[in-house]
Amino acid sequence: MKTGLQDFLEALQEVENFEEFQDATLKLRDLLGVSHVVYHWVNSVGERFGAGTYSTEWVDRYLEKDYLRIDPVIFGCFQRFTPVSWKQLDWSTKAAKAFFLDALDYGVGNQGYTIPIRGPKGQFALFTLNHTTTDEAWERLIARHARDLVVVAHEFNKKALYFESQKAAQPSVSLSPREATAITHIAKGLSRSQAAAEMGISEHTLRVYIESARHKLGAMNTTHAVARALSLGLIIV
């Protein structure tokens, strides 16, 4: 394994919370020189957990359009056990083509490479790289890092499983003050940019707090997280 990736793996193994986990996707993106790095999983009871470098706008768009129902990456990788280039997937339907064009508009990139991972108790995870480049350049990049990326993907998964076990061991849910504030602002109807301005932080940092709260609450999306936080009395609007 190359020195840069080896150092990254050692740092990833020391990650202790979701904020650091999210930051790891940013560091890996920059290390590899690609547009995006994303890790996403669904556990045995349908709870979703994700971290990555996609824009907040694309994440919201994906949820708003319920693209999970038609995403060729999800369906294609669910039937596979080995890494797959997105060019190998079926994008022939009208819905898939529209989804791909929409993703391009939101900066996802025309190239993708996903490693499916299966864990205990029905867990299914995807580790994905995206970039905007030619087919030839993308194939060279993947060929150079293919073996190392499998190791990296499984290390991300190990860390996610660790977080899940820690969550299961906790008798109750608690949010940090910043997580609670972020969720409260969203519950009050503020946009992400408005909430970030109120807290004096960037939208990226706000997203980290929201995603961390969502994971703790076992919520499928931000709206679900708000509802759970309200029902548990963790925030007051």
N, C-alpha and C positions, 0 to 999 in steps of 0.2 A: 504494500500500500504506500502511496506517495506520502511524503512528509506532511504536506498541508492537510490532507485528509486524515492522517493518523493523529495529528495534533487536534483536529476537530473532533474526532471520535473520543479522544481522552477527555476533552472539555464537555462533550455531550453526556458522558457517563457521570459527570459531576453535577449536572443540572438537578435542581431541587424543587422547582415550582414551574407553573405554567408560563409565567412571564419569561423565564430563562429558556424554556422549551420553544416559545415563539421566537425569541431572539436567535435561537440556534438555526431556525429556517432562514433568517436573514443573513446570518454569517455564512451558511453553506451556499446560498445563492451567490453571494459576492465571491466566495472562494472559487466556485465553478465558473463564474462569469456568465450565468444564465439569467433569464428574466424572472423566473419564479421557482420556488421550492414549496411543495405543499404536502402535509401529512394529514390524512383523514381516516377515521375509523367509525364503525358501527358495532356496538357490543351486542350481547345475546338478548338484551331486552329492548333493543332498538334505540338506545341513547347514542347520540353522535358527538364526536369529539374531533376537533381539527385545529391545525395551526398552519400558518403559511404566509406567503407574501402577496397573494392576490389583493387587489384593492378592495376597500370596504364597499365601494360602489358595485363591484362585480359580485361580491358575496351577497349583498342585498338583492341584486338583480336575479341571481341564481335562485335564491329563496322565493322571491316574489313570483317568478315565472314557474316555480316548481320544476326546475330542469332535472331534478333527481329522477323524475319519471321517464325521461327520454335520453339522458346522458349516455352516449355510446361508450364512454370510458368506464362508467359504472357497470353497464351490462356486459361489455366485452371482457372486462377484467374479472368479473364474478365467476366466469366460466374458465378462467385460466389460473395456472399456478406459476407461470414464468413471466418475466418482464415483457412488456409489449410496447412497441412504438405505435403512436396513435394512427399512423398511416396504415397500419394493419387492421384497424377496426372498421366497422361498417358505418359509413357516413352517408349512405345512399338515400335515406329517406328524406322527405321534404323537411320534417321536423328537425332531424339531425343537422342538415345543412344550415337551416336557420339558426340553430343553436351555435354552430361553429362560427358563423358570421357575427353573431352577437358577441361571442367570446372574443373574437378578434377586435371588435370595436372597443372592448373594455381592457385591451392590452394583455390578454392571456398568451398570445403568441401562436404562430402557425405550426409549431412543432411541439410534440409532447412525448413523454416516455414515462410509463407507469409500472411500478412493481407491486403486484398484489401480495398481501400477507394474510395468512390465516392463523388465528391464535386460539387459545382455550375457550371453551364455552360459547362457541359460535362467533367469536370476534372476527371481523373482516376489515382489513385496513388497506389503504392505497397510499403509496409514496410516489410523488409525481414531480418531474422536472418539466419546465416549459421554456421555450425560447422563440425568438423571431430570427430565422436564418434559413439558408438553403438546405435542401435535403442532404446534399453531400457533406456540408459542414456539420450538420446535426449528427449524421451517421459517424463521422470521425470523432466527435466529442463523446458520443455514447460508447463507441468502441474503446476509447481511451480509458473510460471510467467505469465500464459496465460491472466488472467484478466488485470493485470497491463500493459502488452504489448499492448493491445487494446487502453488503455488510452494514452500510450506513442506514439503509431502510429498516433493517431488523433492529438496529440499536435505537432508532426512533421508536419502534414498536415496543421494545423492552421498557423504555422509559414511560411510554403511555400506559402499559400494563401496570407498572409500578404506581403511577398516579391513581389508577383505578383501584388497586388494592388498598392504597392509603385512604381513598375516599370511602371504600366499603368498611374500613375499620373505624371510621369516625361516627360517633353516635348521633351527631346532628350537623347541620350545615351552618357555616358562618362565613360572612363576607368581610373582607378587609374594608376599612373606611372608604378607600378610593373606589373599590369595586361597588360598594353600596351607593356611593354618590353618583357614579357613572350610570348605574341601572336606574336610580331615582330620576335623573335628568331625562333618560329615555322614556321612562314611565310617564313623565309630565308632558311628553309630546315634543320635546326639543329634538332637533335634527342632530346628527353626530357632530357637525361643525359647530353648532350652537353649544352643545354639551361640552365639547373640547374647550371652547372659548371660556365658558363659565368656570371650568376647572383649571384653566391656564396651562393646558397641555396640548400636544399635537393630536390629530385625529388617529394617527397610528397608535400612540400610547393609550388613547381612549379605547380603541379596538382591543388592545391587550387586556385592559381591565374588564371590558364587557365579555370577552371570550373566556377569561378566567372565571368570572362569575357564572357564566353559562355552564361551564364544565362542572363547577362545584354543585350547581343546582340540578345537574343532569338534564338540562333543557336542550331541546332540538334546535332552537333558534332564539334570537333576541326576544321576540314577543313571548315565547314560552318561558324564558328566563324571568322576564318582568312579572308574568302571572304567578310563577312559583315564588318569587321573592315577596310579592304582595301577600300571597296566601300563607306563607310561613312567618309573616310579620317582620321580615328582614329589612323592608323599606316601608316608608309611610309617604303617601302622596296627598 
